[in-house]
Amino acid sequence: MGHPLTPPLTRIGVAITASLLAATPAASQQELPSEWTLCINEGNVYPPDIAADGCTAVIRSENRKPRELAVALTNRGLAYRAQGDLERALSDYDSAIKLDPDYAFAFNNRGAAYRDKGDYDRAIADYTEALRIDPRNAVILTNRGAAYQDKRDLNRAIADYDQALRIDPKYATAWTNRGNAYREKGDLDRAAADYDAAIEADPTNAVAFNNRGAAYLIRGDVERALAYYSQAIRIDPNYALAFNNRGIVWRDKGDLDHAVVDFGEAIRLNPRFGAAMVNRANAWRDKGEFDRALADYGDAIKLNPRNTFALMSRGLARLRRGELDGSIVDFDAALALNPRLADTLYARGIAKRKKGDIEGADADLAAAKAIRPGIAQEFAMSEIQ
């Protein structure tokens, strides 16, 4: 039942976009014109396209002050971002900043859009400008910390989270993000303490429960991990990542039936969740249901043809099934993307040995051992020999 591959937990990025309500007109919600009600979209009552239409009506109306137009443009940018249209979002944020260069939320939200695009340096620059305007905004500090964390600059990320928590000790997202940073640094004790603090600050914070479960799972405490993932799901039944992570716990406990169900729910909630597809495929594989496994691997690879984990995992499934040529094709594809995948090299060596290519097998096995000396023992504990 064992295998040398353990799917990694997906890291959680929880940077959020600041609320825009503070800069809206002073009238009460009941007194606002309908276009403002749609544009402000308090509580995300309206879908993004309707909110965008409301903002457009505000922008086109006459006698608006620059700050009002900047708010409407920024909110419309937020709606466009929610629809996945980052270019239109960035255009609106640019216009808002030109109209009102002292509007911190426009810089913050433009930073979030740049972060979505993977342009972390521009994101950090915009968050920094927002903080110049509003230096005690814990949300913006946390967002900049998340961008530093994306760049793997964990010390700067933690410094921003520290400052955010000095300003707002009850800000659960900052606690959760700092816990993630400590977890990435390998400091599980501090990570766990921060997740606990996040839960205390906001007992409805599903992300904090999920991440606390991850810390327990890394320590091998599968029962507590299971309890925390389950609580995250109770708080947010649409939390795909928590279902995926709980599926990993069921898999580690040897309960493949429950694992398949949880991975399936993660995929239902997020049909583009490639990691959950690979995880379910691995569970099907370990249950001996290779056709279902290969279908899931195929779907994950269609989503991302450069997914080396999916390619390598499908290769392992084909190797177990005796499809040596197909397995080598998958291993070749994964190694073309990353030549230092020790698992893939070792597995390809096994496939080549089974095909009678002793020289090629010896080369692959030796290369894998050079990268990870204990890999032979890992494979010896699996069914792949």
C-alpha positions in Angstrom: 0.0 0.0 0.0 2.9 2.4 0.7 4.6 4.5 -2.0 7.5 6.9 -2.0 5.5 10.0 -2.8 3.8 12.2 -0.3 1.8 15.0 -1.9 2.8 18.3 -0.3 0.3 20.4 1.5 -0.7 23.4 -0.5 0.7 26.6 1.1 -2.0 29.1 2.0 -1.8 32.7 0.9 -4.4 34.7 2.8 -3.7 38.3 1.9 -6.9 40.2 1.6 -8.1 43.4 -0.1 -8.9 46.2 2.2 -12.6 47.3 2.6 -13.5 50.3 0.5 -16.5 51.4 2.6 -14.6 53.9 4.7 -14.2 56.3 1.7 -17.8 56.2 0.6 -20.2 59.2 0.9 -21.3 60.0 4.4 -25.0 59.2 3.8 -26.5 56.1 5.3 -26.9 52.9 3.2 -30.7 53.6 2.9 -30.1 57.1 1.5 -27.5 56.1 -1.1 -28.5 56.2 -4.7 -28.9 52.7 -6.1 -25.7 53.0 -8.2 -23.7 53.6 -5.1 -25.3 50.7 -3.3 -24.3 48.4 -6.1 -20.8 49.9 -6.4 -20.0 49.7 -2.7 -21.4 46.2 -2.6 -21.3 45.8 1.2 -21.0 42.2 2.2 -20.6 41.2 -1.5 -24.3 40.9 -1.9 -24.2 41.5 -5.6 -22.2 39.5 -8.2 -19.1 41.3 -9.6 -20.7 42.2 -13.0 -23.6 44.0 -11.2 -21.2 45.8 -8.9 -19.1 46.9 -11.9 -22.2 48.3 -13.6 -23.1 50.3 -10.5 -19.6 51.7 -10.4 -19.8 52.6 -14.1 -23.0 54.5 -13.4 -21.3 56.5 -10.7 -18.3 57.2 -12.8 -20.5 58.5 -15.7 -22.7 60.7 -13.4 -22.0 64.4 -13.1 -20.6 66.6 -10.3 -18.6 63.8 -8.6 -15.6 64.8 -6.4 -12.2 63.3 -7.2 -12.3 61.1 -4.1 -15.8 59.8 -5.1 -14.6 58.9 -8.6 -11.5 57.3 -7.2 -13.6 55.1 -4.9 -15.9 54.1 -7.7 -12.9 53.3 -10.0 -11.2 51.3 -7.2 -14.4 49.4 -6.5 -14.9 48.6 -10.2 -11.3 47.5 -10.3 -12.1 45.1 -7.4 -15.1 43.8 -9.4 -13.0 43.3 -12.5 -10.4 41.5 -10.4 -13.0 39.2 -9.0 -14.0 38.3 -12.6 -10.3 37.5 -13.4 -9.9 40.6 -15.6 -6.7 41.9 -14.1 -5.9 44.3 -17.0 -9.1 46.2 -16.7 -8.7 46.2 -12.9 -5.2 47.7 -13.2 -6.5 50.3 -15.6 -9.1 51.4 -13.2 -6.6 51.5 -10.3 -4.3 53.6 -12.4 -7.1 56.0 -13.1 -8.1 56.2 -9.5 -4.5 57.0 -8.4 -4.3 59.8 -11.1 -7.5 61.3 -9.8 -6.5 61.0 -6.1 -2.9 60.2 -5.4 -3.6 60.1 -1.7 -6.1 57.3 -1.8 -4.4 54.4 0.0 -6.9 51.8 -1.0 -6.3 52.3 -4.7 -2.6 51.6 -4.2 -3.4 48.6 -1.9 -5.8 47.1 -4.5 -3.4 47.7 -7.4 -0.8 45.9 -5.3 -3.1 43.0 -4.9 -3.7 42.8 -8.7 0.1 42.9 -9.3 0.5 40.1 -6.8 -2.1 38.1 -8.6 0.0 38.5 -11.8 3.1 37.3 -9.9 4.7 40.8 -10.1 5.7 40.9 -6.5 8.1 43.8 -6.7 5.4 46.1 -8.1 3.0 44.8 -5.5 5.4 45.6 -2.7 6.0 49.1 -4.2 2.2 49.8 -4.2 1.7 48.5 -0.7 4.6 50.6 0.5 3.1 53.7 -1.1 -0.3 52.9 0.5 1.5 52.7 3.9 3.2 56.0 3.3 -0.4 57.4 3.2 -1.8 55.2 5.9 1.1 53.9 8.0 -1.0 52.2 10.7 -3.2 50.1 8.5 -2.8 46.5 9.6 -4.4 45.1 6.5 -2.0 46.8 4.1 1.0 45.8 6.3 -0.3 42.2 6.2 -0.7 42.4 2.4 2.8 43.6 1.9 4.0 40.9 4.2 2.3 38.3 2.0 4.0 39.7 -1.1 7.4 39.4 0.7 6.4 35.9 1.6 5.7 35.1 -2.0 9.2 36.3 -2.8 10.5 33.9 0.0 11.8 36.9 1.9 10.4 35.5 5.1 12.2 37.8 7.5 10.7 40.9 5.9 7.3 39.2 5.8 7.5 38.4 9.5 8.5 42.0 10.3 5.4 43.3 8.5 3.2 40.8 10.3 4.8 41.8 13.6 4.0 45.5 12.9 0.4 44.7 11.9 -0.1 42.8 15.1 1.3 45.6 17.2 -1.3 47.8 15.6 -4.2 45.3 15.8 -3.5 42.3 18.1 -6.9 40.9 17.1 -6.2 40.7 13.4 -6.5 37.0 12.7 -5.2 37.1 9.2 -1.8 38.6 10.4 -1.5 35.8 13.0 -2.3 33.2 10.3 0.1 34.6 7.8 2.9 34.9 10.3 2.2 31.3 11.3 2.6 30.3 7.7 5.9 32.1 7.5 7.2 30.4 10.6 6.1 27.1 9.2 8.0 27.7 6.0 11.1 28.5 8.2 10.6 25.2 9.9 9.7 26.7 13.2 6.6 24.6 13.9 6.2 25.7 17.6 5.9 29.4 16.7 3.7 28.5 13.7 1.3 26.5 16.0 1.3 29.3 18.6 0.3 31.8 15.9 -2.4 29.6 14.5 -3.8 29.3 18.0 -3.7 33.0 18.4 -5.6 33.4 15.1 -8.3 31.0 16.3 -8.6 32.9 19.6 -8.9 36.2 17.7 -11.5 34.8 15.3 -13.0 31.4 16.2 -14.7 31.4 12.8 -11.3 31.6 10.9 -11.4 28.4 8.8 -7.9 29.1 7.4 -6.4 29.2 10.9 -8.0 25.8 11.7 -6.7 24.4 8.4 -3.2 25.6 9.0 -3.2 24.4 12.6 -4.1 21.0 11.2 -1.2 21.3 8.8 1.2 21.9 11.6 0.0 18.8 13.5 0.2 16.7 10.3 3.9 17.8 9.8 4.5 16.6 13.3 2.8 13.3 12.5 -0.2 13.9 14.8 -2.8 12.7 12.4 -5.7 12.6 14.8 -5.3 16.3 15.8 -4.7 17.2 12.2 -8.0 15.4 11.3 -9.9 17.2 14.0 -8.6 20.7 12.9 -9.3 20.1 9.2 -12.8 18.9 10.1 -13.4 22.0 12.1 -12.2 24.1 9.2 -14.8 22.3 7.0 -17.6 22.8 9.5 -16.8 26.6 9.5 -16.6 26.8 5.7 -18.1 23.8 3.9 -16.9 25.3 0.6 -13.2 25.3 1.6 -11.6 23.1 -1.0 -8.1 23.1 0.4 -9.3 21.8 3.8 -11.1 18.9 2.1 -7.9 18.2 0.1 -5.8 18.3 3.3 -8.2 16.1 5.3 -8.0 13.7 2.4 -4.3 13.5 2.9 -4.9 12.6 6.5 -7.3 9.8 5.6 -4.8 8.5 3.1 -2.0 8.5 5.7 -4.3 6.6 8.1 -4.9 4.0 5.4 -8.5 5.0 4.8 -8.5 5.4 1.1 -12.3 5.4 0.7 -12.6 8.5 2.9 -9.6 10.0 1.1 -11.2 9.6 -2.3 -14.4 11.2 -1.1 -12.6 14.3 0.4 -10.4 14.7 -2.7 -13.5 14.4 -4.8 -15.2 17.2 -2.8 -12.2 19.4 -3.2 -12.3 18.9 -7.0 -16.1 19.6 -7.0 -15.6 22.8 -5.2 -12.6 23.8 -7.3 -12.6 22.1 -10.7 -9.1 23.5 -11.4 -7.5 22.1 -8.3 -4.7 20.0 -9.9 -3.1 18.9 -6.6 -6.4 17.4 -5.4 -6.7 15.6 -8.8 -3.2 14.1 -8.3 -4.0 13.2 -4.7 -7.2 11.4 -5.7 -5.4 9.7 -8.5 -2.8 8.4 -6.1 -5.6 7.1 -3.8 -7.2 5.3 -6.8 -3.8 3.9 -7.7 -3.3 2.5 -4.2 -6.8 1.0 -4.3 -5.8 -0.8 -7.5 -8.2 1.2 -9.6 -5.7 2.2 -12.3 -8.2 3.4 -14.9 -9.7 5.9 -12.5 -6.2 6.9 -11.4 -5.0 7.5 -15.0 -8.1 9.6 -15.8 -7.4 11.9 -12.8 -3.7 12.2 -13.7 -4.7 13.0 -17.3 -7.0 15.8 -16.1 -4.3 17.3 -13.9 -1.8 17.2 -16.7 -4.4 18.9 -19.1 -4.7 21.7 -16.6 -0.9 22.1 -16.3 1.2 20.1 -18.8 4.3 21.2 -16.8 3.0 19.5 -13.6 6.0 17.3 -12.9 4.3 15.8 -9.8 1.4 14.6 -12.0 3.7 13.3 -14.7 5.8 11.4 -12.3 2.8 10.0 -10.4 1.2 8.8 -13.6 4.5 7.2 -14.6 4.5 5.4 -11.3 0.9 4.2 -11.8 1.8 2.9 -15.3 4.9 1.2 -13.9 2.8 -0.6 -11.3 0.5 -1.7 -14.0 3.4 -3.0 -16.1 3.1 -0.3 -18.8 6.8 0.2 -19.0 7.0 2.2 -22.2 4.2 4.6 -21.1 5.8 5.0 -17.7 9.2 5.9 -19.3 7.4 8.5 -21.5 6.0 10.2 -18.4 9.3 10.0 -16.5 11.1 11.5 -19.5 8.6 14.4 -19.7 9.0 15.2 -16.0 12.8 15.0 -16.1 12.8 17.3 -19.2 11.2 19.9 -16.9 13.4 19.1 -13.9 16.4 16.8 -14.3 16.9 16.6 -10.5 13.7 14.7 -9.5 15.2 11.9 -7.6 11.9 9.9 -7.3 11.5 10.1 -11.1 15.1 9.1 -11.9 14.9 6.1 -9.6 11.5 5.0 -10.9 12.7 5.4 -14.5 15.7 3.3 -13.6 13.4 0.5 -12.3 11.4 0.7 -15.6 14.5 0.5 -17.7 15.8 -2.5 -15.7 12.5 -4.3 -16.2 12.8 -3.6 -19.9 16.3 -5.1 -19.9 18.2 -1.8 -20.3 20.7 -2.4 -17.6 23.1 0.3 -18.5 20.4 2.9 -18.6 18.9 1.6 -15.4 22.2 1.8 -13.5 22.8 5.3 -14.7 19.4 6.5 -13.5 19.6 4.7 -10.2 23.0 6.1 -9.5 21.9 9.7 -10.4 18.9 9.4 -8.1 21.1 8.1 -5.2 23.5 11.0 -5.7 20.6 13.5 -5.3 19.0 11.7 -2.4 21.1 9.0 -0.8 18.2 7.3 1.1 16.0 6.9 -1.9 16.6 3.1 -2.4 15.3 2.5 1.1 12.3 4.7 0.4 11.4 2.6 -2.7 12.1 -0.6 -0.8 9.2 0.2 1.5 6.9 0.7 -1.5 5.4 -1.9 -3.8 7.5 -0.6 -6.7 10.6 -2.8 -7.0 
